[in-house]
Amino acid sequence: MESIWWYIFDIMGTLAFAVSGVLVAVSKRMDLFGIFVLAASTAIGGGIIRDLMLGHTPPIALQSSLYFFLIIAAMLGTTAMIRYFDANIRSKVMHHSAYIYLAGDTIGLASFTITGTLSGLYFNPDMWVLIIMLGVITAVGGGVIRDVLAGKVPSVLVHDIYATAALLGSVTLYVLVIFDWPVDVAALISFFTTVSSRVVAIKAKLDMPHVKRKRRGQWL
């Protein structure tokens, strides 16, 4: 990838998703190795899936030590804040940990929506379905792996406007680039589209529709 914006959002997404992975691991009382595994799988899992879909091996995240150090930095910084800071600061951090998790998860979602979509536009500019799919999978793939390793049903499958937010961001970026908008402007608009749709969904408590049984004992 040639675009500097791809690298900017890739680093942002890696750090943000690593923090969210650390917070989930801590909430599950995992040891340091478990914390690292969840941080790494969240941070680079979606990107690895993206690269494998594009036929790029080894995946970008495994070609450079940068991602390893970003994950370690996020892991050490977050765990140090939780464990070693002043008790008052620590209590405030833990009290707001859900908000920190949602912030990191949302920033990571928006950032990786952009990197996945830009990858598709760069390597397969005529395949719009693949381009948008890469945007969504890059954004949600790491979170799915994180939730599975943490023993949870992935949230993207049961509630939250999560993948839908990534879909909106990916479509926005694709359409703007196709109509010759500058990539930096299109990427920023896509980022804020994804973030705002996710925030609005959380604030308004919007979920995707569920199929409910009519009566006990019936499947439909």
C-alpha positions in Angstrom: 0.0 0.0 0.0 1.3 3.4 -1.0 -1.1 5.7 0.9 0.2 7.3 4.1 -3.4 7.2 5.4 -3.4 3.4 5.2 -0.5 3.3 7.6 -1.9 6.0 9.9 -5.2 4.2 10.4 -3.5 0.8 10.6 -1.4 2.0 13.5 -4.4 3.7 15.2 -6.5 0.5 14.8 -3.8 -1.7 16.0 -3.3 0.3 19.2 -7.0 0.8 19.8 -7.9 -2.9 19.3 -5.0 -4.0 21.4 -6.3 -1.9 24.3 -9.8 -3.4 23.9 -8.3 -6.9 23.9 -6.3 -6.2 27.1 -9.4 -4.9 28.9 -11.4 -8.1 27.9 -8.5 -10.3 29.0 -8.2 -8.5 32.4 -12.0 -8.8 32.9 -11.6 -12.5 32.4 -8.7 -12.6 34.9 -6.2 -14.0 32.3 -2.5 -14.1 33.0 0.1 -12.0 31.0 0.3 -14.6 28.2 -3.5 -14.6 27.9 -3.6 -10.9 27.9 -1.0 -10.8 25.1 -2.9 -13.4 23.1 -6.1 -11.5 23.3 -4.5 -8.1 22.6 -2.6 -9.6 19.5 -5.6 -11.5 18.1 -7.8 -8.4 18.4 -5.2 -6.1 16.9 -4.0 -8.1 14.0 -6.6 -10.9 13.5 -8.7 -9.0 11.0 -5.7 -7.8 9.0 -4.4 -11.3 8.8 -7.8 -12.5 7.4 -7.7 -9.6 4.9 -4.3 -10.5 3.7 -5.1 -14.2 3.3 -8.2 -13.3 1.3 -6.0 -11.2 -1.0 -3.5 -14.0 -1.3 -0.7 -12.1 0.5 1.5 -14.4 2.5 3.0 -13.9 5.0 0.5 -11.4 6.2 1.7 -7.8 6.6 1.4 -7.9 10.4 3.9 -10.8 10.5 6.4 -9.2 8.2 7.3 -6.3 10.5 8.2 -6.1 14.2 6.3 -2.8 14.4 3.0 -4.5 15.2 4.6 -6.6 17.9 5.9 -3.5 19.6 2.6 -1.7 19.2 0.8 -4.5 20.9 3.4 -4.8 23.7 3.2 -1.0 24.3 -0.6 -1.1 24.5 -0.5 -4.1 26.7 2.1 -2.7 29.1 0.5 0.8 29.2 -3.0 -0.5 29.9 -2.0 -3.1 32.5 0.3 -0.6 34.2 -2.6 1.9 34.4 -4.8 -0.7 35.9 -2.3 -2.2 38.4 0.3 0.4 39.4 -1.3 3.8 39.3 -2.4 5.7 42.3 -5.5 4.0 43.9 -7.7 7.0 43.1 -6.6 7.1 39.5 -6.9 3.3 39.2 -10.5 3.3 40.6 -11.5 6.0 38.1 -10.0 4.0 35.3 -11.7 0.8 36.3 -15.0 2.7 36.8 -14.8 4.0 33.3 -13.3 0.8 31.8 -16.4 0.0 29.9 -16.3 3.5 28.2 -12.5 3.0 27.5 -13.3 -0.4 26.0 -16.0 1.0 23.8 -13.8 4.0 22.7 -10.9 1.7 21.8 -13.2 -0.8 20.0 -15.0 2.0 18.0 -11.7 3.7 17.0 -10.3 0.3 16.0 -13.4 -0.6 14.1 -13.4 2.7 12.1 -9.6 2.5 11.4 -9.6 -1.0 10.2 -12.7 -0.4 8.0 -10.5 2.1 6.2 -7.5 -0.1 5.9 -9.5 -3.0 4.6 -11.4 -0.9 2.1 -8.2 0.8 0.8 -6.5 -2.5 0.4 -9.4 -3.7 -1.8 -9.3 -0.5 -3.8 -5.6 -0.8 -4.3 -5.3 -4.4 -5.3 -8.8 -5.1 -6.8 -10.3 -1.8 -7.8 -13.0 -3.3 -10.1 -14.4 -5.8 -7.5 -16.7 -3.7 -5.4 -18.2 -6.6 -3.4 -14.7 -7.8 -2.4 -13.6 -4.2 -1.5 -16.5 -3.7 0.9 -16.2 -7.2 2.3 -12.6 -6.6 3.0 -13.5 -3.4 4.8 -16.0 -5.2 7.1 -14.0 -8.3 7.7 -10.8 -6.4 8.6 -12.8 -4.3 11.0 -14.7 -7.1 12.8 -12.4 -10.1 12.3 -10.2 -9.4 15.3 -13.1 -8.7 17.6 -14.7 -12.1 16.6 -11.5 -13.9 17.4 -11.1 -12.0 20.7 -14.7 -12.9 21.8 -14.3 -16.6 20.9 -11.0 -16.8 22.8 -12.7 -15.1 25.8 -15.5 -17.7 25.8 -18.2 -15.4 24.5 -20.5 -15.4 21.5 -19.1 -12.7 19.3 -21.0 -9.5 19.9 -21.2 -8.8 16.2 -23.4 -11.9 15.9 -25.9 -11.3 18.6 -26.3 -7.5 19.2 -25.0 -4.0 18.5 -24.8 -2.0 15.3 -21.2 -3.1 14.8 -20.7 -4.7 11.5 -23.3 -2.4 10.1 -21.3 0.6 11.2 -18.2 -0.9 9.4 -20.4 -1.5 6.3 -21.6 2.1 6.2 -18.0 3.3 6.6 -16.7 1.0 3.9 -19.4 1.9 1.4 -18.9 5.6 2.1 -15.1 5.3 1.4 -15.6 3.3 -1.7 -18.2 5.6 -3.2 -16.2 8.8 -2.4 -13.0 7.3 -3.9 -14.9 6.1 -7.0 -16.1 9.7 -7.5 -12.5 10.9 -7.3 -12.5 12.5 -3.9 -9.1 12.8 -2.4 -8.2 9.7 -0.4 -7.4 11.6 2.8 -10.7 13.4 2.7 -12.6 10.2 1.9 -10.8 8.3 4.7 -11.7 11.0 7.3 -15.3 11.1 6.2 -15.5 7.3 6.3 -13.9 7.3 9.8 -16.4 9.7 11.2 -19.2 7.9 9.5 -18.3 4.6 11.2 -17.7 6.2 14.6 -20.8 8.3 14.6 -23.1 5.5 13.5 -21.6 3.3 16.2 -22.0 6.0 18.9 -25.5 6.8 17.9 -26.4 3.1 18.0 -25.0 2.8 21.5 -26.6 5.9 22.8 -30.0 5.1 21.3 -29.6 1.4 22.3 -30.2 0.2 18.7 -29.7 -3.4 17.9 -30.2 -5.5 14.7 -33.6 -7.2 14.5 -33.9 -10.6 16.2 -36.1 -13.6 15.3 -38.3 -14.4 18.3 -40.4 -17.5 18.9 -44.2 -16.9 19.0 -44.8 -19.2 22.0 -42.7 -21.4 24.2 -41.8 -24.6 22.5 -41.9 -23.1 19.0 -38.9 -22.2 16.9 -40.5 -19.4 14.9 
